[in-house]
Structure formats: structure tokens, C-alpha cells
């Protein structure tokens, strides 16, 4: 049975001890770092299954750590911050974090969020009825999880891939905000529209010819989003 390793990054020793004790009690193996530079070294040397990252670190702060990690790693990241500003949450998600929790938080809430992110980032080996999707400039091979746009391979995080997969398998249908949040993130996220807006932005930036004028992933005001295409080819 594979072990789950979680890296906790915080400059407060009391918080590190608290989280290490409680998370280890769930059977997870805990690594710790006191600053951003140390966190980056650990992820490069011993890639964990998830990073709990305090955003208000000295020197190299959590936002910068998140930005650097997303340049080469898809490790799931949960941002932790004493600042509850929506702008900070959006910034954290926009840099590639999977979740954001405001301090102080209950340990039960944190454990539930960790479980949700770990579950969401497991590879889905199931292949839909159609094994291949193609429209306009976009091609998706569901068997290999390979996505290309204009002939170039597109690198997607597990969450981005699951969201895109859900949209294209329902091409032409308007999918509601709450439905997508519940399906991709889990029932506890059904009111977290910022998550969906940010990740839709990620997908548009990666697959749309012009993300400012999306033609594939379009907004349905007051409802949600729809994947639309003129040419959907049959399964291969």
C-alpha cells in the first residue's frame, strides 16, 4: 500500500507541530519546511503528494513558491493564510493552488479539504464511451489523457483535465455552477464560484485561440458554462 506524503510549510513552529501531530494521526507521512526556499528544495528532492503552504512566509512568500512550483510541478497545493481577502484567494488559485483555507481553521475542516484534494487528484482510469474527442483546434485522447491544441500538447493539472473532460463530454449542454463545483471539487465546494471561474480561465488560456474571446468554453449567464463546437468527430 502506497504511503501519502504531505509537506507542511509554515514559519510558525507551533503550527508546524500542531499540523504534524494531527495529520500524522490520519496515517499520512508529514514533511515540514520553515520557509519557501526550503519547501522548493524538498519538493524537488522528495516530491510529496500534497503541499500545505502558508502564504505569508518571510523572504520567499507562499505566492512565489506556488508560482515557481507550477512552472514544473503539478503537486496539489492548499494555500493557508490568516488573510481572508477574496483577492488573495483568487490570486492563490490563479497561481495554480488547488484550494485556499483561511486561518484560524478547524482541524476537521482541514482534514476534509486535504482528503478532497487528494481524491480529486487521483488519476481517473475510466475511459468514457467515446475514446477520442476532436473539434476545431482541440483534440483529446481519453485513454492516454493527452490533450493537444493547434497540434501542440497542452499540459493540464488533474483538476483542469477533469473539468475539461466534464465539459466536452457534455458538449452543447449548459452545465450549472453548482453541478460543476460538486462534480469536480466535491459537494462541500458547491458555493465556491471563485474556484470555477479561475479554473475556467486556466483552460481558456491553454486551449482557446483568443482567451479574451472564448469560442469553445462559453459562459451561460446566470447558469454556468457550455462547451460548444461545430465539428465533433465520432469515436476512434
N, C-alpha and C positions, 0 to 999 in steps of 0.2 A: 504493500500500500504506500503510495507516494505521500511524502510529507508536504505540508503547506508552510512556506516561509514568508513571514511578514516583516518588513523593515519599518521601524518606527523612528521618525526623525523629529526631534524636539530639543531645544536648548535648555529646557527645564528638567532637571534630574528627577524631581518628584513626579512629574507627569510621565516621564520615561518609565520609572519604577511601577507606577500605577497601571499603565497600559501593558507593560511587560507581564506583570502578575496576572491581570485579568484575561488578557488574550492567550497567554500560555495555558490558562485554565480551560480554554476551549480546545486544547490539543494542537494549537498552532506553534510553530517554532519561531521565536522572536529574535530579530537582529535589531540593533539600535545604533543611531548616529546622533551626534550633538550639533552638527552644522551641515550646511548644504554641500560643501566640498567633500566631506566625509561620506555623505549619502551617495553622491555621484560615484565615488571610488568603490563603494560597496556594491552598488547595482552593476557596475561594470565587471567587478571581480566575482561576485556571488549573486547573480540575478534572482531576486525574490519573486514570490507570486503576487505580492501586492505591497504598495508603499503607503504608509500613513504619514503625511507630510505637513508639518506645521508651516504656515505661510509666512510667519513673522520671524524668521531666523535672522541672526546677525550676519553681516558680510554678504554671503550669497543667500538671498531670501528664497522662500519656497516657490514664488512665481518663476524666478530664474531657473531653479532646479527643475521645475516642471517643463519649462521651455527647452532646456538642454536635453532632458531625458527624451522628450518627444522627437528630437532630431534623429534618434537612433533606436529607441526602445518603445515597445508597446506595453510595458508593465503597467497594470492597473494602478491608479493613483487616487487616493482620497485626501483632499485638502482639509486641514484643520486650522481654524482661525478664531480669535476672540472678537474679530470684527464681523458683524453680521450684515454689512452693506451688500445690497444686491449687486452693485458694480463689482465688488471684489469676487463674489460668487461667479458672475458671468466671466470675469477676467480669468479666473482659475479654470473654469470649464473650457473657455476659449483656447487656453494654452494646452488643453488636452487631458485635464483631470477627468476622472470618471464620476467623482462625487465631491461634495463640499459639506462639511459639518461645522457649525458654529459652536465655540466653547462658551459656557460650560455645557457639556452634553452628558446624558446618562450612559453608563457603560452598556446597558441593554440595547439602547439605540445604536451605539457604535458597532456592537457585535452584529446587530441585524443588518446594518449598512455594509459591513465587511462581507458577511455571508452573501448579500445580494450582489455585490460587485464581483466576488469570486465566482458565483453561479453564472452571472452574465458573461463572464469572460471565458467560460469553458467552451471548447470547440464543439459546435453542433455538427455531428457527423451525419445527421439525417439528410437525405437528398430528396428534394421535392419531386413531384410527379414529372415535371419537366427538368431536365438536367442542364439546360442551357437557355440563356436569355440573351436576346440581341435586339437592340433598337437604336436607330440613328448612329451615334458615335460610340455607344456603350455596349460592352459585351461582358457577360457574367457566366462563368463556368461554376455551377453549384457544387459539382463533385470535387473540384480542386480549390474552390473558394478564390479563384483567380478573376480579378476584375481589370478590364482594360478600357481606356477612353482614348479615342483617336489613335488606337494602336499602341498606346503606352500603358504599361502596367500601373495600376493605382494601388498604393499601399493604404489599407484601411485597418483601423483598430477593430477588435472584435465587436465592440458596440456599434461602430459605424457600419460594419458589414451586416450585422443583424438588422439594423434599421433599413439599410438599402434593400436587403433581401425581402423584408416585410412589404416595403413599398412596391417593388417590382412584381412580386407575386400577386399583388392586388392592383396591377396597372389599370388605370382608368377609373378606379374607385376612390372616393374621398374617405380617408381614414382619420377618425377623430383624434384630437389631442389626448384625451384620456385613454383611448384604446391603445395608441402607440406607446404612451408612457407606461401603461400597465403591461403591455406585451413585451417591450424591450427592457425596461428598467425594473418592473415589478409593481404590484398593487400599492405599495407604500409610496410610490412616486407619482401617483396619478394627478396631483395638483402642481407638480414641479415643471411648469411650462418652459422655464428658462433652459432646462436640460435639453428639451426637444428643439427649441429654437437654435441653440448653439450647435447641436449636432447636425441639424438640417443645414446650417451654414457650413459646417465642415464638409459635408457631402457635396453641396453645391460648388464649393471651392475646388473640389477634386474631380468632379465629373461634368460640370456644366461648361459649355463653350464660353459663356459670359455669366459668372455667378451673380452679377448685378441684375441680369435679365434672364432668370431661370426659365428654361423651356422643358426640362424633364421633371424636376421636383417643384411643383407649383403650389402656392398657398391657396387654400379654400377658406375665405374669410368667415370667421365665426365657427368653423368646423375643424379644420386641420390641414392635411396635405394630401396631394394626389400625384402619383407618378403617371405622366402622360407621354405617349409616344405614338407616332404614326405607323411605325413598322415594327411589329412584334413577330419574330420568326418562330416556326414550330420547333419542338424539342428535337435534339440530335441524339 
